[in-house]
């Protein structure tokens, strides 16, 4: 089960896993990339857009971390959101 957690102004998604999952993870090697997603409809849509696009070329995505959030204002209203993500994925063996 996933649950959102805010720390130091950043949003993290925490997943509960059992010991069997942790044992499997111990053998993986991960790589991290940083991307920026955007949306006029809010932060969550910006994250979804970034993950959907990354998923077209990156396999084995396992986790993400929101590292930065920005909003752009036009005529006194929020025009769109930008969210910077670090995405972790396993390398193929």
C-alpha positions as CSV (number, residue, x, y, z in Angstrom):
1,X,0.0,0.0,0.0
2,X,1.3,3.4,-0.9
3,X,1.0,6.5,1.2
4,X,2.1,10.1,0.5
5,X,4.5,11.7,3.0
6,X,5.6,15.4,3.1
7,X,9.1,16.2,4.5
8,X,10.9,19.5,4.1
9,X,8.4,20.7,1.6
10,X,8.9,17.6,-0.7
11,X,6.4,14.9,-1.4
12,X,7.4,11.3,-1.1
13,X,5.4,8.2,-1.9
14,X,6.1,5.4,0.7
15,X,5.4,1.8,-0.2
16,X,5.1,-0.9,2.5
17,X,6.9,-4.1,1.5
18,X,7.4,-7.3,3.3
19,X,10.8,-9.0,4.0
20,X,10.5,-11.3,0.9
21,X,10.4,-8.1,-1.3
22,X,13.5,-6.7,0.5
23,X,15.5,-9.9,-0.1
24,X,14.8,-9.6,-3.8
25,X,15.7,-6.0,-3.9
26,X,19.1,-6.7,-2.3
27,X,20.3,-8.2,-5.6
28,X,19.3,-5.3,-7.8
29,X,21.4,-2.5,-9.1
30,X,19.6,0.8,-9.7
31,X,20.2,3.8,-11.8
32,X,18.6,7.3,-11.2
33,X,17.6,9.9,-13.7
34,X,16.1,13.3,-13.2
35,X,13.2,14.6,-15.4
36,X,10.7,17.4,-15.2
37,X,7.0,16.9,-15.9
38,X,4.4,19.6,-16.4
39,X,0.6,20.1,-16.4
40,X,-1.9,22.9,-16.2
41,X,-4.1,20.6,-14.0
42,X,-1.9,20.2,-10.9
43,X,1.2,18.6,-9.4
44,X,-0.1,15.0,-9.5
45,X,-0.9,15.3,-13.2
46,X,2.6,16.7,-13.8
47,X,4.1,13.6,-12.0
48,X,1.8,11.3,-14.0
49,X,2.8,13.0,-17.3
50,X,6.5,12.7,-16.5
51,X,6.2,9.0,-15.5
52,X,4.1,8.2,-18.6
53,X,6.6,9.8,-20.9
54,X,9.6,8.2,-19.2
55,X,7.9,4.8,-19.4
56,X,8.0,5.0,-23.2
57,X,11.8,4.6,-23.2
58,X,12.8,3.4,-19.7
59,X,12.1,-0.1,-18.5
60,X,12.0,-1.5,-15.0
61,X,11.1,1.8,-13.2
62,X,10.7,1.1,-9.5
63,X,10.4,4.4,-7.6
64,X,10.3,8.1,-7.9
65,X,11.1,11.1,-5.6
66,X,9.7,14.6,-6.1
67,X,12.6,16.9,-5.6
68,X,11.2,20.2,-6.7
69,X,7.9,21.8,-7.5
70,X,7.2,25.0,-9.3
71,X,4.1,26.8,-10.4
72,X,3.8,29.5,-13.1
73,X,1.4,32.4,-12.7
74,X,-0.3,34.3,-15.5
75,X,-2.9,37.1,-14.8
76,X,-2.9,36.2,-11.1
77,X,-3.8,32.6,-11.7
78,X,-1.8,29.4,-11.8
79,X,-1.0,28.7,-15.4
80,X,0.8,25.4,-15.0
81,X,2.8,23.2,-12.7
82,X,6.3,21.8,-13.1
83,X,7.6,18.9,-11.0
84,X,11.1,17.6,-10.9
85,X,11.4,13.9,-10.3
86,X,14.2,11.5,-9.7
87,X,13.3,8.1,-11.1
88,X,15.0,4.9,-10.0
89,X,15.0,1.9,-12.2
90,X,16.8,-1.5,-12.2
91,X,19.5,-2.3,-14.7
92,X,18.9,-5.4,-16.8
93,X,21.3,-8.2,-16.2
